[in-house]
Amino acid sequence: MATIEFRSAVGKVYFDGGLTEDGKMIRKSKSYRNVSEAATADSLHNALTQLALLSDYPFIGAERVETADIMN
Protein backbone atom coordinates (compact mmCIF):
# COMPACT_ATOMS: atom_id res chain seq x y z
CA MET A 1 0.00 0.00 0.00
CA ALA A 2 1.41 3.41 -0.98
CA THR A 3 1.61 6.32 1.46
CA ILE A 4 2.18 10.03 1.08
CA GLU A 5 4.93 11.57 3.21
CA PHE A 6 4.98 15.36 3.66
CA ARG A 7 8.26 16.94 2.56
CA SER A 8 7.76 20.73 2.68
CA ALA A 9 5.30 23.58 2.23
CA VAL A 10 5.63 27.11 0.91
CA GLY A 11 3.28 30.04 1.37
CA LYS A 12 2.95 32.23 -1.75
CA VAL A 13 1.54 35.74 -1.72
CA TYR A 14 0.36 37.33 -4.99
CA PHE A 15 0.31 41.03 -5.79
CA ASP A 16 -1.07 43.26 -8.54
CA GLY A 17 1.99 44.72 -10.29
CA GLY A 18 0.05 46.93 -12.68
CA LEU A 19 -0.65 46.48 -16.39
CA THR A 20 1.53 45.77 -19.41
CA GLU A 21 1.39 47.93 -22.52
CA ASP A 22 -1.09 45.37 -23.90
CA GLY A 23 -3.39 45.86 -20.92
CA LYS A 24 -2.60 42.49 -19.31
CA MET A 25 -2.22 42.29 -15.56
CA ILE A 26 1.28 41.87 -14.13
CA ARG A 27 1.15 39.42 -11.23
CA LYS A 28 4.05 39.48 -8.79
CA SER A 29 4.64 36.90 -6.07
CA LYS A 30 6.68 36.36 -2.94
CA SER A 31 7.34 32.92 -1.43
CA TYR A 32 7.81 32.09 2.24
CA ARG A 33 9.44 28.73 2.91
CA ASN A 34 9.32 26.38 5.89
CA VAL A 35 5.57 26.51 6.44
CA SER A 36 4.66 23.98 9.11
CA GLU A 37 2.72 20.90 8.09
CA ALA A 38 0.41 21.57 11.05
CA ALA A 39 -0.39 25.19 10.03
CA THR A 40 -4.14 25.68 9.77
CA ALA A 41 -5.77 27.50 6.87
CA ASP A 42 -6.80 30.38 9.15
CA SER A 43 -3.38 30.84 10.73
CA LEU A 44 -1.59 30.65 7.38
CA HIS A 45 -4.04 33.11 5.80
CA ASN A 46 -3.59 35.54 8.69
CA ALA A 47 0.20 35.31 8.53
CA LEU A 48 0.41 35.73 4.76
CA THR A 49 -2.02 38.66 4.66
CA GLN A 50 -0.04 40.41 7.41
CA LEU A 51 3.19 39.86 5.46
CA ALA A 52 1.46 41.22 2.34
CA LEU A 53 0.84 44.50 4.16
CA LEU A 54 4.60 45.11 4.07
CA SER A 55 4.52 45.39 0.27
CA ASP A 56 3.86 48.47 -1.82
CA TYR A 57 1.77 46.39 -4.25
CA PRO A 58 -1.94 45.60 -3.72
CA PHE A 59 -2.61 42.11 -2.33
CA ILE A 60 -4.42 39.70 -4.69
CA GLY A 61 -4.35 36.40 -2.83
CA ALA A 62 -2.29 33.64 -1.28
CA GLU A 63 -1.78 29.91 -1.62
CA ARG A 64 -0.03 27.02 0.07
CA VAL A 65 2.15 24.82 -2.13
CA GLU A 66 3.06 21.43 -0.68
CA THR A 67 5.51 18.82 -1.86
CA ALA A 68 5.30 15.23 -0.75
CA ASP A 69 6.84 11.87 -1.52
CA ILE A 70 4.72 8.92 -2.52
CA MET A 71 6.25 5.91 -0.82
CA ASN A 72 5.66 2.29 -1.60
C-alpha beads as a LAMMPS data file, in Angstrom:
LAMMPS data file: protein, C-alpha beads

72 atoms
71 bonds

1 atom types
1 bond types

-500.0 500.0 xlo xhi
-500.0 500.0 ylo yhi
-500.0 500.0 zlo zhi

Masses

1 110.0

Atoms # bond

1 1 1 0.000 0.000 0.000
2 1 1 1.408 3.409 -0.981
3 1 1 1.613 6.320 1.459
4 1 1 2.179 10.033 1.075
5 1 1 4.934 11.568 3.208
6 1 1 4.982 15.360 3.664
7 1 1 8.263 16.944 2.562
8 1 1 7.764 20.729 2.679
9 1 1 5.295 23.581 2.231
10 1 1 5.632 27.113 0.907
11 1 1 3.278 30.043 1.367
12 1 1 2.950 32.226 -1.749
13 1 1 1.541 35.743 -1.717
14 1 1 0.363 37.325 -4.986
15 1 1 0.306 41.033 -5.790
16 1 1 -1.067 43.263 -8.540
17 1 1 1.993 44.717 -10.287
18 1 1 0.054 46.929 -12.676
19 1 1 -0.648 46.484 -16.385
20 1 1 1.525 45.767 -19.409
21 1 1 1.394 47.928 -22.525
22 1 1 -1.088 45.365 -23.902
23 1 1 -3.392 45.858 -20.916
24 1 1 -2.603 42.492 -19.314
25 1 1 -2.218 42.290 -15.558
26 1 1 1.283 41.868 -14.126
27 1 1 1.151 39.416 -11.235
28 1 1 4.048 39.475 -8.789
29 1 1 4.644 36.903 -6.068
30 1 1 6.676 36.356 -2.937
31 1 1 7.338 32.916 -1.428
32 1 1 7.811 32.090 2.242
33 1 1 9.445 28.734 2.914
34 1 1 9.322 26.384 5.893
35 1 1 5.569 26.511 6.438
36 1 1 4.663 23.976 9.106
37 1 1 2.716 20.898 8.095
38 1 1 0.406 21.574 11.051
39 1 1 -0.387 25.188 10.030
40 1 1 -4.143 25.682 9.766
41 1 1 -5.770 27.497 6.869
42 1 1 -6.803 30.379 9.149
43 1 1 -3.376 30.837 10.732
44 1 1 -1.590 30.652 7.377
45 1 1 -4.041 33.109 5.796
46 1 1 -3.590 35.542 8.685
47 1 1 0.204 35.312 8.528
48 1 1 0.406 35.732 4.757
49 1 1 -2.024 38.663 4.665
50 1 1 -0.041 40.412 7.410
51 1 1 3.186 39.864 5.457
52 1 1 1.457 41.222 2.342
53 1 1 0.840 44.504 4.163
54 1 1 4.599 45.112 4.070
55 1 1 4.523 45.386 0.270
56 1 1 3.863 48.471 -1.823
57 1 1 1.774 46.386 -4.251
58 1 1 -1.937 45.603 -3.718
59 1 1 -2.610 42.109 -2.331
60 1 1 -4.420 39.699 -4.687
61 1 1 -4.350 36.396 -2.825
62 1 1 -2.293 33.641 -1.282
63 1 1 -1.778 29.910 -1.622
64 1 1 -0.033 27.023 0.072
65 1 1 2.146 24.818 -2.128
66 1 1 3.060 21.426 -0.682
67 1 1 5.515 18.824 -1.864
68 1 1 5.299 15.234 -0.747
69 1 1 6.843 11.869 -1.523
70 1 1 4.722 8.920 -2.520
71 1 1 6.253 5.907 -0.822
72 1 1 5.656 2.288 -1.599

Bonds

1 1 1 2
2 1 2 3
3 1 3 4
4 1 4 5
5 1 5 6
6 1 6 7
7 1 7 8
8 1 8 9
9 1 9 10
10 1 10 11
11 1 11 12
12 1 12 13
13 1 13 14
14 1 14 15
15 1 15 16
16 1 16 17
17 1 17 18
18 1 18 19
19 1 19 20
20 1 20 21
21 1 21 22
22 1 22 23
23 1 23 24
24 1 24 25
25 1 25 26
26 1 26 27
27 1 27 28
28 1 28 29
29 1 29 30
30 1 30 31
31 1 31 32
32 1 32 33
33 1 33 34
34 1 34 35
35 1 35 36
36 1 36 37
37 1 37 38
38 1 38 39
39 1 39 40
40 1 40 41
41 1 41 42
42 1 42 43
43 1 43 44
44 1 44 45
45 1 45 46
46 1 46 47
47 1 47 48
48 1 48 49
49 1 49 50
50 1 50 51
51 1 51 52
52 1 52 53
53 1 53 54
54 1 54 55
55 1 55 56
56 1 56 57
57 1 57 58
58 1 58 59
59 1 59 60
60 1 60 61
61 1 61 62
62 1 62 63
63 1 63 64
64 1 64 65
65 1 65 66
66 1 66 67
67 1 67 68
68 1 68 69
69 1 69 70
70 1 70 71
71 1 71 72
